Amino acid sequence: MSPDPAHGQPPGPGPPPAAPLAHGSAPSPGLGPEAHVMVGNADLFVNWSRKSSLWYLLFATACCGIELMQAGASRYDMDRFGAVFRATPRQSDLMLVAGTITHKMADRVKRLYDQMPEPKYVISMGSCANTGGPFYKDSYCVVKGVDLLIPVDVYIPGCPPRPEALIDGIMSLQKIIMRKKNFGAKA
Amino acid sequence: MEAQVLFDTLKGKFGDAVVELQGEGCSPAFVVVAPASVQEIARFLRDDPALSFDSLMCLSGVDYKEKFAVAYHLHSMKHRHAIGMKAFLPRETPSLPTVDDVWPAANFHEREAFDLFGIVFEGSKDLRRILLPEDWEGHPLRKDYKYPDFYHGIKV
């Protein structure tokens, strides 16, 4: 039967299958094929809510912090991406490492990262946090990249990066979050 | 006050403890003194009414490879004049009396010189590392400093 455009069925899920699936007929004891549609939507919803409220730990250790403050202030207004700063790691989803990390600071970086609840993300902002930057050669006190201490999701180049670059980094992280699979079959 | 006049004043009072005047190419001029008498000369420079150097602007360590030096930059708010004072130290035992009871601001500067050069200030109220971690080994601004390979498992 061909559907009539004027009097056909409304769009939406089809009628339930005529014969219910027999117990034990599925090859694995996981969720059925229809359930994957529901789980995919749950992924979308969870990822959307996570990327839309990226509260970042206020963690400015050098001049990149000045650009970070400017990006958070009214002209660039990172609040419109749902990114607001928190003063405690326990309420933060994102650690924005903005500036030089010294060996004396390294223990604190690691401890603050460990205090953040899952899921947590790290953006390395500026040359110092990426590689040590101008202190890469002949410095006894600067850590040559924060990725020696904690895993990093997004690197932002620049010395320091402009607020536009920082916002681009946040949007890149949002794209990464939207690709995550939280539910469903692991295979 | 002219640097030469000040130098003559100090020379008349302290004799051999005041070594020479380094006026060429540096402003303010430096009076080189013996390290053992730094504290009494500093007290005289602060308390004498004609001098009254009430402000220690800077205290720095210097590494000349064959010897160390501690340089003091002094300024007088009252008379609006400035002078430098310098003491040379042997490389093997770099130590001299503290001046933190003459100018309390000296304490942080002395801690920095101790931290980065390993210069010991005898009688200091609180001589600890100020910039580097407590368990750091060595004094990095010395010319013969060798970098460590790792610190707490992180490559330096």
Interface residues (C-beta under 8 A of the other chain):
Chain A: H103 K104 A106 D107 Y140 C141 V143 K144 L148 L149
Chain B: L132 P133 P140 Y145 Y147 P148 Y151 H152 I154 K155 V156
